[in-house]
Amino acid sequence: MSYFLPESHPVLTAARGLARAHAGMIEVHTSPLYLRARDPHPDRTVALVSGGGSGHEPLHTGLLGRGGLDAVCPGEIFASPHNRQIYEASAAAAKSGGVLLIIKNYTGDVINFQIAAERLRHDGIPVATVLVDDDLATDSADSATGRRGTAATVVVEKLLGAAADRGATLEELAELGRRVVAASRSSASPPAPRPPPPPSPRPSPWRRGPWTTASASTASAASAPSPAPRSATSSGA
């Protein structure tokens, strides 16, 4: 499927489009921007909230709803969401058992989610966090931040979503999430970079060559008048 987004506010436009396409399942809030599930499972006592830079859809917005997330905070393209987005989304989605924040291990994500968590605790809302760090490509002693959170995020969100729908507590969900993260590793394998294809070999009209003579001959033959047909009486027979 192909679609086009405007050059200005592409994330907001995409969020509104998703909410309109699934009006019974998702609602969008614009200031600050976050999306929330309209119909969470009635047995759920803990809200699950996640988010990150846009451009990796359907993560995270595609996992909103029963068996998944309660709220999602999309940042700008490949940029972390602001802590105000996370705070407002979590406060709106919070349930009696609190909020669990699922965080991918990127510096901006970690900082903003932790700020939001402190604000929620200040408001008296129970909060726990799960940090996803599965990417082996960034598992280096020289890295100050450690492994990135990538593919395992989907597994964590789905498993915790299923457990939350069964009524798991905040402590149980946090422990399950950390166990899943500890058992998860991924390795990204992008294709080797390739140069763009060369331009098609069209000869320049300003360069002489064999094709020029052939083209001129063809044009002359096409423009020459056809000889008059010979009659039977002039054939000499």
N, C-alpha and C positions, 0 to 999 in steps of 0.2 A: 504494500500500500504506500502511495506517495502522498505527502501533504506539505503545505507550505505555511511557515510562520512569519509574522512581520519582523522587521529588523529591530523594532523597539518593543520591549516587554514580551519576548517570546515565551518566557516561563509562565507568566500570568495568563497569557492567551491559551497555552496548553492546559493549564490547570482548570480554567473555565470550561474549555472544551471537554475535558474528561468528566467534570462534574455534570455538564449538560447531557453527555452521552449516558451517564449512569445516575440520573437524578434521584432515583430511589435509594441509592447506596452511598453516594458521596456528596458532601457539601464543601464548598470552597469559601474561605475567608480571605479577604484581600489586604487587610491592613492590621497586622502584618500577614503575610501570605502563609497559609497552611490549609491542608485538606483534612477532613474528619469523616469517619465512617458514621452513617446515619443509623444503622441497625446492628449494633454489636450483640453478641450472644448474651442472653439474659443471665447465664451462670457466670459470666466474667466479672471478677471483682478487682482486677488490676488492669490498667490501661497500658498498652504497648505503643511507644512513640519512637519514630526513627526519622531519618532524613539525611540529606547530603546534597552535594552539587548536582544540578540537573544535567541531563545529557546521557544518563545511564538507564533510561526508562526501558522496561516497566518497573525497575527498582527506583523508588520505593512505592510510588503511587499505585502501582499495579497490585500491591499486596494489602490494600486497604479493605477492611471488612471482616466478616466472620472467618475464623481460622487464620487471621493475619493481624494487621496493625489497626489501632484505633485512630491514630493521627500521624500525618506525614508533613515534614517541613522541607520543601524544596528550596535550595539555594539557587543563585544564578548559575549559568552554565559553568560547570566544573569549579564552582566556588561554594564554600560552606554556608549553611544557613546562619542567619544572625541569631544570637541568643534570645532576642525578644520573640522571634518566631517560635522557637522551641519552648520557651516559657509559656507563651499564650496558648499554643497548641496543647501542651501538657496540662495546663490548668483547666482548659475546656474539656479535655477528655478524661481527666482524673476520675477514678472510681473510689469506692469505700476503702479498698485495699492499697490505694496509691498508684504510682506510675513507674514503669520500668522503661528506661531509656536505652535503646540499642544504638551503639556508637561505632562507626568505622574508624579505624586507627589512622586518621589524618590529623595533622596538627590543628587546623582550623576547626574541624569537627569536634575534636576533643575539648578544645578551649571553650567553644560556645555551648556545647552540651553541659559541661561542668558548671559554667556560670548559671545556666538555666536551672540545673539541679540545685545549686545553692539557693537560688531565689525561691524555688518550690519548697525546699525545706524550711526556709524562713517563713513561708506562708502556712506551715504546719502540714504539708502534703508529704506522705511517705514516698521516698524515691530510692531506687536502686539503678545501677548501670551495668551494662554488659559491653565490654570492649572487644570488637572483632578484629583479629590480626592474623590472617591466614596466609598471606602472600609470601611464598618462598623466595620470589625474585628480589625482595627487599629485606631478606633475612641476613643482615650483615653486621659484623661487629663494629663497623665504621658508622653505622646509622644511629643517630641519636634518638630517633622515634620508633625504631623497630619495624616489624612487618606491617604492611598496609592491610586494611580490611577490604576484601574484595568479594569473591564468589561465595564464601561461607556465610555472608550476610543473609543471603536468601534462605539458606538452610536454618539458620538461627531464627529468623523471623517466622518461618513456617512452623517449626517445632514449638516455639514459644507461643505462637498463636493458637495452635491446637491445645496446648497445655492450659493456656489461659481460659479457653472456652470450657474446660473441664473444672474450672474453679480453683486452679492452683494459686497459692499465695505469692506475695511479692518475694519472699525469701526462697520459695521453691522455684520460681521462675528464674531468679538471678542465679541460683546454683545450677539449674539445668542449662541455662545459657552459657555459663562459664565452662561446664563440662563439654558442651558441643564445640565451643571455640577451641578448647584444648585438644580435641580430637580431630580438628579440621585443618587441612593445609591445601593450598592450591598453587598452581604454577601457570602463569600466563605465557602463551607461546604465540606471539604475533608473527605474521608472515614476514619474510625478509623484504626490506624496502626495495622498491623497483622504480626505475626512472620512468617518466611519462612516455607514452608511445611516440615514435618519431612522426613528423608530419607526412602526409601523403606525398609521394614523389610526382608533383605536378610541374611540368616544365614551364619555365618563365617565357612569356611571349616576347621578351626583349633579347633572348639568347638564341642565336642561330644554331641549327643542328639539322640532322637528317629529317627530323619530324617536320621542320619548317618547310623544306622543299616538298615533302610528301603532301603536307597540308595545302600548300600553294597549288600543286599539281591537281589535287583533288578538287580544289575550289575552281580552278580554270576549266577543268573537264565538266564540272557541274554547270558552269555558266555558259559554256559554248553552245551555239545552236545545233540542234540535231540535223543531220543531212536529210535532204528530201528523199522520200522513197522512190525507187526506180520503177518505172512502169514496165509492163511486159513487152510493149512495142519497142522500147529503147534498149532492151537487153541484148540485141544483136542476134537473137535466136532465129 
